[in-house]
């Protein structure tokens, strides 16, 4: 072949022009794995159905609205500067976007009622948490479960002591008495949410200090709500700190020296069905035992699942199925659940009423104290400080089960749900006990 022919067949300028063009092609925007235009169509149909009063009733309509708007708000939060880095990203936007829609009257009352019923009496929150507890414990390395054991309660104590110390100090600097800083602000924040914390705490306060329980509820709820907001924000910040300081975090592993890597397994639809049934069964057993034992059903469920895992009595197919079902639920319904939490559990009026500078600083002191106490004492017993601060600290300081989901989602560590639930349930019971002991000392 002649040199001129070679030049025709080997044109470097043409080759150079083709390659960059391919690499410069922008990645298409997707939400929930769908092209933007298809997600837009689904959103439009959902909104038209909602505003015209033609949504299906019960689970169908509730789940559709929660998934569509939850994924939309989650995507916006995860792609908004500052919010995605420091304020919890999609998790906090899904919650407070939903709460603001209720506050502003942007969601029809019938839809609010339907979603609230689905979340509460319909049991969707329990359904979600049951899947996470069962799947994450049964999918956990048995040796980690055994080694964590009673060690976990030391960072919980550290969180409580740190929260009271920092809040008491900051509270006194901005004008609160030690009594108000500890009893009115710190204790409800660390108390395991509304049902397991603020409500029984108001009964204890009423019996020991007088006044009607409703009087104390109105004082305790703002602290709990604002503390939950700060817990979500600090969860996101701890994730950032962990990325910048890898030695402080196990990236979802709590115990140092045990970097458990899950064995790869192909997803099996029938196994997932077994996992679903297993999660519901363990929750049912926990609820059954709660009728005889004065502990929350979640706490009993954690104990039972852990015992079964350590004993090794379940076949591998059940363990795989529970783990696969947990992954399905966490992947597809986390933002939907957070949107539902914003609708059913987040009163924006209550949060806004608490926004005085003194109150905000003292509440922030509670959360920072819990993080420092849990992180430091967690490190003493061989835990990664970041994971210890998130589970034993922030999950003590949030709104119970709903707060656990939001905090773990913001910190991108959903696999820590069993430890989060220990903090919320058993830790919450500890706070009620401490409240009864501390009140006489501060009167």
PyMOL commands that set and color helices and strands:
alter all, ss='L'
color gray80, all
select helices_A, chain A and resi 3-9+12-23+36-51+58-78+83-86+90-103+109-119+124-138+142-174+178-189+194-209+213-244+246-248+269-290+297-311+316-344+348-353+357-380+385-394+400-411+414-442
alter helices_A, ss='H'
color red, helices_A
select strands_A, chain A and resi 30-31+34-35
alter strands_A, ss='S'
color yellow, strands_A
deselect
rebuild
show_as cartoon
